[in-house]
Amino acid sequence: MMKKGPSTRSLNTSEFAGEFEAHTLRLLKQRFVVFCTIGAIFGMVVTGIGLTVSLVRTFSDASFDAGVIFKLWTAVLMAGKAVGTSMVPVAIFIAALLWVQRGKVMERSLLRLSQVVVVAVGSFHLIASQLGWGGSIGWLEASMTLLLACILLPWSARSALLAAGALLLINCIVRLVSGAGVGGLVAHFAISLAMFAPSVLIAWLKHSQYASQFKMAVLQQRYGEVRRELTDARRIHEALFPARIDAGPLRLEYQYEPMSQIGGDYLYAHIGPGVTGGQRLSVVLMDVTGHGIPAALTVNRLHGELERVFAEDPTIQPGAVLCLLNRYVHLTLASHSVFVTALCLRIDSSTGVLEFASGGHPPAFLIGVDGTVRELNSTAYVLGACDATEFDAAQFATEFGPGDTLIAYTDGALEARNRAGKMLGVQGMLRMVASMAGLRSADRSWSRELLTAVESYRHGPPADDTLVVEIERALKNAELDHAGVRIGSLADGRGVSPVSP
């Protein structure tokens, strides 16, 4: 049984989780410094206000008699005790701040430290309140510390719940030790729970919003990266296509409209000397199932295979090329439900012979110099559908004289639909070709005009990649006079005869 490969979705999720955790830890470090600073300053301000109020009250109530010094001394001691008690949370904040600033805490331990600081400060206030130190209310200061942490720190709801749960437990323990009854314990638990719940809710809302914003930022960044990569990939992909041939006895031109940035249609061309001079042009037009990046990756593999085939035998016949491509697709791509249609051609300008083999490809059109149009139909199965022992390329040959033009295309042209939803189809494409067959000029581009006609017929965006190819055997002036070109429109289909097995 074949083992499954790694899940792309799980890898992407892990990557996002790792980036999110790293970003959260960096943000936590920044916010924790602010949190400790605010906590320390607030504690010192509250302590200073309490000390000032205590001293003012003492001096205003003091009567300057013989015991005034003793009373003042007692007031100072009481104020000092209150200050010392109030400075404990300040000391916790400052100690944690210095510890973080000096790099004593690893980033992954910072979350645990922030929770410890909040629980430590809140616990002190709960204990101090129970012991009557410094006029602390206890649960109020503890809830305010937790609320400040949930507002400033990038805590998740789980982190806030752990801190709130620890404070609730400590509050219950303090009340039990102090001898509180069941009713009083339940009342204090309900009050503390009501005070801590908003903090947990705030942490949950903030963390959800933060996670959504981070995900959106990451997706925008990834989209920009993918766009840049697709631009580079399209440049590389289109560099695989042959250069247009606009000089010599055989001319080659094409127009390519991928559905997205890159697609799965491909054109390969190889030029060599003819049998008795002139040129021999071998052309392979392919259409990979699907479109976009997966199809383009398949095209890259097929390009390498074609380079190997023609490097080993530059004069290889179209039928042999089709058989080799079928074997390659069947062995390497068909197991992934990837198949290919292909039209393989070889034209020799010295003999005027066009040899072709087509594996499930839409019919090409051979336009004669006299305006007649013939179909070059498929001769074999779609590539990859069967193994080499069952595949027969069934190569055919026909005349390709001066002034003749071959039009080939991929099924993206046939699948164009008009506003009524009717597909163009082979007959619609044939009518377009036939209507243009009698209108010749030296600077005419069949491929451009046909693609424009397909786009005019299509309503809405394209549903597949579209590639239109034209191969023309150049016609000299003397040959033009000898050919006696028939001018006229063949839109009604007269003069159309298929080349079939």
N, C-alpha and C positions, 0 to 999 in steps of 0.2 A: 504493500500500500504506500502510495506516494505521500511523503511528509509535507505538511503545509508550510509555506514560507511565512516569514514574519508579517504580522498585520500592520499595514501602513497606518491605519487609523490609530492603533495603540501606540505606535511610535510617535505620531504627531501629538497625541494626547500627553505622552510622557514629556516630550519636548516642551509643550506649553506649560505643563505643571512645573517643570524645572525652572523655566524662565520666570513664571509667576512667583515661585517660592524665593528665587534669588532677588527679584525686585521687591518683594514684600519685606525681606530681611534688611535690605538697604534702606527702605523707607522706615522700617521699625527703628533702626539705629538712629536716624535723624529725629524721628518723632520722640523717641525715648529720652533723648537729651533735652528736648523741649519740655517734655512731661516732668522730668526730675527738676529742671530749673524752675518751672512754674510752681511745682509742689514745694520746693525749698523756699522760694520767695514768698509764697502765700503763707507758709508756716511762720516765717520770720515776721511778716507783717501782722498776722493775727497775734503772735506772741508779743510783739511790741505794743499793739493796741491794748491787749489785756494787761500788760505791765503798766502802761500809762494810766489806764482807768483805775487799776488797783492802787497805785501810788497817789493819784489825785484824790481818790476816795479816802485814803488813809490820812493824808495831810488835811483834808477839809474837816474830817471828824476829830482830828487831834486837838486837844486843849493843852496849851503850853504851860503845864504845871511841872511839878517835880518829876513825874514819871514819863515825861514826853520822850526822852531819849530811849527808854525801854520800849515804849510803844512804836517808835519809829524803827528801832532795830527789829522788833517782831514783825512789823509790816514788810521790811526789806527781806527778811528771811522767808516769809510766806510768798512774796513776789518772786524771789529767787527759786523757790521750790516749783512754783507754777511755770516759771520760765524754763527750768530744767526739764520739767515734764513735757512742755510744749515743744521743746527743741529735739525730742527723740525722733519724731517723724522727719524733721528737717535734716537731722543727722543721717537718717536712712536714705533720703533722697540724695544728699550730697555724696555719701559713700558710693551709692550706685552710679551716680554721674561720673565721679572720678575713676571708678573701676572701668567704666565703658570708655571714657576718654583716653585712658592709658592702654587700651587694647587688651585688657585682662580677660575679656569675655569673647568667646567665639560667636560668630553670627548666629549659628544654629542654637546656641544656648541663650540668646538674647530674649527670646520669647518667654522662656522659663524664668529668667531673671525679672522681666517686667511683671509677670504674675506674682512672683515672690515679693517684690517691692509693694505691690498693691495690697496683697494679703497681710504683709507685715505691718504696714501703716494702718490698715483698717483694723487689724487685731489689736494693735496698741490702743487705738481709740476705744474699742469695745471694752478692753480690760481697764483702761484708765477711767472710763465712765463708771464702771462697776465699783472701782475702788475710790471714786470721788476725787481723782486727781485733776487739777486744773480746770474744773468746770466743764469737762468734756461730756458731750451728749452721747457719744459712742456710735450708734447706728447711723446718725446723721453724717458724721465725719467719714465713717467707713463708706457709706453710699456715695458721698461726694467724691471721695478718692476713686472709687470704681467708675463713677460717671465720667470724671476727668480722663481716666485711662481709656475708656471706651470711645470718647470723643476724639482724643488726640492720637492714640495708637491704632495701627492697622490690625486690630484684633478680629478674629472670626467669632461667630456666635459661640463656638465651642470653647475658645480661650476665655471669653467673658463668663461663660457658664461655670468653668472650672474655678475661676477666681471668686465668683459669687457664691458657689457652693461651698468653697473653703471658708468664706466669711460667715455664711449661715451656720456651718458646723461649729465654728469657734464661738459664735454668739450663743448657740444652744449650750455648749459646754460651760461657758462663763456663767450663764444663767443657772444651770444646774448646780455648779459649785457654790454659787451665792445663795442657794436654797430656794430658788423660785419654784412655785407650785406648777402643776400641770397647766392650769388655766393661764397663769402668767407666761409660762414658756410658749404656749400656743399663740398667745397674743403678740409676744415679741417676735416669734417666728413669722407670723403673718405680716407684721409691720416691716420687718427686715426684707421679707420676700417682695412686698409691694414697693419698697425703696430700691431694691436691686433689679427688679424686672425691667424698668425703662432703660437701664444701662445695657442689659443684654439685647434688648430690642434695637437700640441705637447701633450696637456693634454689628448685629446681623444686617441691618439696613445699609450701613456704611460699607461693610465688607462685600455685600452683594453688588452695590453700585461700583465699588472699586474693582471688583473682579470683572464686571461687564465692561467698564471703561478700559481696563488693561487688555481684555480680549479683543476689543474693537481696535485698540492701538496696534496690537500685534498683528491682527488681520490686515489692517491698512499697510503696515510695514511689509508683511509678507506679500500682499498684493502688488506693492511697488516693486519688490524684488522679483516677483514672478513676471511682471510686465517687462522689466529690464532683461531678465533671462530669456523670455520669449522673443524679445527683439533680437537678441544675440542668436538665439536658436533659429529664428527665421532667416537671419543673414547666412548662417551656416547651411541651413536646409536649402535655400535657394541657390547657394553656391554649388550644390550638387547638380543642378539643372545644367544642360548644355548651353553653350553660347548660340545665339541665333546665327544662322548661315544665310547671308544675303548676297553672296557672290559664288560663281561657279555654276556647273550644270544642274546641281540640285540645291534647292533653297528650303530652309527650315525656319518656321516661325511658330510661336505659340503664345497663348494668353492663359494666365493662371489666376484663379480667384478662390483662395482657400476660405472655407466657412469661418474659421477663426484665424488666429495669428499664423499658425502653421497647419498643414494638413497631410493627408495620406495619398494624394495624387503625385505621380512622379513620371518624368520623361528622361530617358537615357538615350544618348546618341553616340555612335562610333563611326568615324570616317576613315576610309581606306581607298586604295586604288582599285579601279574597276578591272574587269577581266581583260579588256583590250584598250585600256586607257580610261580617261574620265574619272568618275567617282563611284565608290560603293558606299552607300549610307545605310547603316543598320540602326534601327530605332526600336526602343521598347517603351510602350506606354502602359503604366500600371495604375491600378486603383486598389488601395488597401481598405478592407472593411473598417468602418468607423472613421473618425476624423480627429483632429486636434493632436495633442502631444503623443498619445499612444501610437496613432497611425504614423506620425512623423518619425518616431523611433524605429518603427518597422521599415519605413522607407530607407532609413540610414543603413539598416542591415541588408536590404535588398540591393542597394547601391554597391555595397562592398562585394556582394556575390556577383553582380554583373561586371564589375571591374575585374574580378578574378576570371570569369568566363571568357571575356573578350581579350584579356591579356594572354590566356592560354591558347586561344584560337581566334584571331581577328576576323577570319572568314567564315565563322560558324553560321549555319543556316538557322532561320527563325524557328523552325520546328524543334531543332536541337536545343535552342535557347529556352523555348517554352518547357520542354521536358526537364531540363536542369532546374529551372525556377520552380516547377511543380514539386520536384523531389525535395528541394530546399524548404519550400513552404510546408510541405507535408511533414517533414522530419522535425522542423524547428518551431513552426508557428501554429499549425492546425490544432495542436493540443491545447492552445490558449484561445481557441475559437477565432483565430485570425486567418482570413483567406484573402486571396488576391485575384483580381481579373487583370489580364495582360494581353496586349496586342504587340506581337513581334513582327517587324518588317525588315526586309533587305531590298534595296533598290540599287540597281547597277545602271548608271547612265550610259555605259558603253554598249550594253545589250538591250536596254529598254525593257527590262523584266523586273516586275515587283513580286517578291515572294513574301508570303505572310502566313502566320499561324496565330489564332486567337483563342485564348482560354477564358470563355465566359464573358468576354468584353462586348460592349455595345457595338453594333455594326458601324464600320467606317464607310465613308462615301468616297468613291473614286469619280472625279469630275473630268470627263474627257475634254479635249480641246474644242470639240464640236458642241459642247454643252450638255451631252448626255451624262447621266448620273447612275452609277452602279453601286450596289452594297457589297461590302466585304464582311460576310457574316462570321459568327463565332464557329470555330472548328473543333473545339475541345471543351472539357469541363473547366469549371473554376479551379484555379490553382490551389492545391492542398486538399481537395475533396477526396482524392484517391491516391494510392501509392504509385510508384513508378511502373510497376508491372501491369497496372490497369489503365494507365494514361497513354493516350494516343494523340499526338499534336495535330496530325492530319494537315500537313503543310500544303498550301496551294500557291499557284503562280498565275500572273496575268500580265498583260502588256501595260507598260507605263511610258507612253510616248511623250515627245516634246509638247509642252503646253498643258499636259495633264496635271491635275492637282488632287492630292489625297487629303481628306478631312477626317480626323480622328478626334475623339473626345471621351470624357469620363461620364459616368451616369449622373453626376450632379446637374448636367445640362438637361437630361431627360426627365429628371425629377422636379424640375421647375413647375410650379403650379400658378395658375392665373387667379384672378379674384374669385372666380366661381369654384376654385378647388380642383380644376381639371389639370392633369399632368401633361406636360408637353409631349413626352413619349418619342419613340423612334419616328413615327409618321410626321409628327410636328417638326422634328428636327430635319427630316427629309424635305419637307415643304420649304423650310427656311433655306436649305442648301440649294434646292432646285430653283427657287425664286431669284437666287443670286448667280446662278450658273452662267447665264448668258450675258452678264454685265461685267466685262473684263476691263481692266486698266493696269498700266504698268506699276502704279504705286498702291495697288489695292491690297488690303490685308483681310483675308478671309477669316482668320481666327479672331481678329478684333471685331469685325462686323457681326460674326456669329455670336460671340459672347455678349455684345451689345444687344442683339436681338433676343437672346435668352433672358437677359436682365430686364428688357422691356416687357417680356411676356410674364416674368415672375412677379407675383404680388407678395411683398414682405421680404424678410431676410432669407438668404439661401439656406437650404436644409442640408446641403452637402458641398464638398469641394468640387470645383469645376475647372477642368483643364481642356482647352481646345487647341489642337495641333494642326498645322497645315504643312504639307510637303509638296513642293512644286518642281517640276522639271522645266528648266528655263527654255523659253521659246524664242529663237532668233527671228529677225524680220523676214528672212527668206523662208524659214519654216512656217511662219505665220501665213504668208501668202499661199504656200503650198497646201496648208491644212484646210483652208477654206472654212473658217470658223462660222458656225451657224449662230446667228444672233437671234435670241428669242428667250422667252420665259418657259421653264418647264414646271411651273407651279402645279400643273394638273397631273404631273407624274409621268407624262409620256417620255419614253427613252430611258426609263429606269429599269435595269435588269440586275437581279442579284447574282453575285458570284457564289455559288454554293457547291458543296461536295457532290 
